[in-house]
Amino acid sequence: MKRELIQNVKVTPYTSEDAIDRDGFLSAVLGVLVGTPTGSPTGLAVKLTVTECDTESGSYTPAADKLIPVDKALDADGSISLDTDAGGGALVNFDLDLVGCKQFIKIKVEVVCTGGSSASCTATAALVLGDKAYTPA
């Protein structure tokens, strides 16, 4: 089992809206570490927007498969939002089923602040691609 995990996943830091070549990978986990907010927000949410394209440099459109998130569906704009601790510091994982996606996807990662005075917050992300049919390079 240990060897299967090592040989069948690809882990990378992820910058919001970078193109992901998911060739052969059928699933992913996007981990988002929420920073410490400024402006004392009363609520925080991590919002993902998934777009897709057949080519890396083509025009990306909202993902057609609305069932990409395992726990709930994307909205018409290709977005999903999960509430998190208003104090920041939380790690939010998004389990993603990529079977119905085109070869290239982009994921926009946003932290949405509500309340407070000019509240804002940043996040850091890491992406794990999995379910590869053969050992990734």
C-alpha positions in Angstrom: 0.0 0.0 0.0 2.8 2.4 0.8 4.4 1.9 -2.6 1.1 2.4 -4.3 0.6 5.8 -2.6 4.2 7.0 -3.4 4.0 5.9 -7.1 0.5 7.1 -7.9 0.3 10.7 -6.6 1.9 14.0 -7.5 2.2 16.7 -4.8 2.9 20.3 -5.7 2.6 23.8 -4.1 -0.2 25.5 -6.0 -0.6 29.1 -7.0 -4.2 30.3 -7.6 -5.1 30.1 -11.3 -2.0 28.2 -12.5 -2.8 25.7 -15.2 -2.9 22.1 -14.0 -2.2 19.3 -16.6 -4.2 16.5 -15.0 -3.4 14.1 -17.9 -4.3 10.7 -16.5 -5.1 11.8 -13.0 -8.7 11.2 -12.0 -8.8 12.9 -8.6 -7.1 15.6 -6.5 -7.0 17.1 -3.0 -6.5 20.8 -2.8 -5.3 21.8 0.7 -5.8 25.5 1.6 -4.1 27.0 4.7 -5.9 30.2 5.6 -3.7 33.0 6.9 -4.4 35.3 9.8 -7.0 37.9 8.7 -6.7 41.7 9.2 -9.6 44.0 9.8 -11.4 41.7 12.3 -13.8 39.8 10.0 -16.8 38.1 11.6 -16.7 35.3 9.0 -14.3 33.7 6.6 -14.9 31.3 3.7 -12.6 29.6 1.2 -14.0 29.9 -2.3 -12.7 27.8 -5.3 -13.6 28.5 -8.9 -12.8 25.7 -11.3 -12.3 26.3 -15.0 -11.2 24.0 -17.8 -9.7 23.9 -21.3 -8.4 21.4 -23.8 -5.1 23.3 -24.2 -2.9 24.9 -21.6 -2.9 28.3 -23.2 -6.5 28.3 -24.5 -9.7 30.0 -23.2 -10.8 28.5 -19.9 -14.5 28.2 -19.2 -16.4 27.2 -16.0 -16.1 23.5 -15.4 -19.0 21.6 -17.1 -19.0 18.8 -14.6 -20.7 20.4 -11.5 -19.9 17.3 -9.4 -16.1 17.9 -9.2 -16.2 18.6 -5.4 -17.0 15.3 -3.6 -19.1 16.9 -0.9 -21.3 19.4 -2.8 -21.8 20.6 -6.4 -20.2 23.6 -8.1 -22.6 26.5 -8.9 -23.2 27.8 -12.4 -20.0 29.8 -12.3 -17.9 26.7 -11.4 -17.5 27.8 -7.7 -17.8 26.2 -4.3 -17.4 27.9 -0.9 -16.8 26.5 2.5 -17.0 28.5 5.8 -14.0 28.4 8.1 -12.9 29.9 11.4 -13.0 33.7 11.3 -9.8 33.8 13.3 -7.9 32.2 10.4 -5.2 29.5 10.6 -7.5 26.7 9.5 -6.5 24.0 6.9 -9.4 23.4 4.5 -9.2 20.3 2.2 -11.3 20.1 -1.0 -11.7 16.5 -2.3 -12.0 16.8 -6.1 -13.3 14.2 -8.7 -11.6 15.1 -12.0 -13.1 12.3 -14.2 -15.4 14.7 -16.1 -12.8 17.5 -16.6 -10.8 18.4 -19.7 -7.1 17.9 -19.6 -6.2 21.3 -18.2 -7.9 23.0 -15.3 -7.3 26.1 -13.3 -8.5 26.6 -9.7 -8.9 30.1 -8.4 -8.5 30.2 -4.6 -10.0 33.1 -2.7 -10.6 33.8 1.0 -13.8 35.7 1.3 -14.1 37.9 4.4 -17.4 39.2 5.8 -17.9 41.9 8.4 -15.1 43.8 10.1 -13.3 46.9 8.9 -11.7 46.4 5.4 -11.1 42.8 6.3 -8.7 40.7 4.2 -6.9 37.4 4.4 -4.5 35.4 2.3 -4.1 31.6 1.8 -1.4 29.1 0.8 -2.4 26.0 -1.2 -0.9 22.6 -2.1 -2.3 20.2 -4.7 -2.2 16.4 -4.7 -3.2 14.7 -7.9 -4.1 11.0 -7.6 -5.6 7.9 -9.2 -2.9 7.8 -11.9 -3.1 4.8 -14.2 0.7 4.7 -14.4 3.6 6.1 -12.3 4.0 9.9 -12.7 7.3 11.4 -13.8 
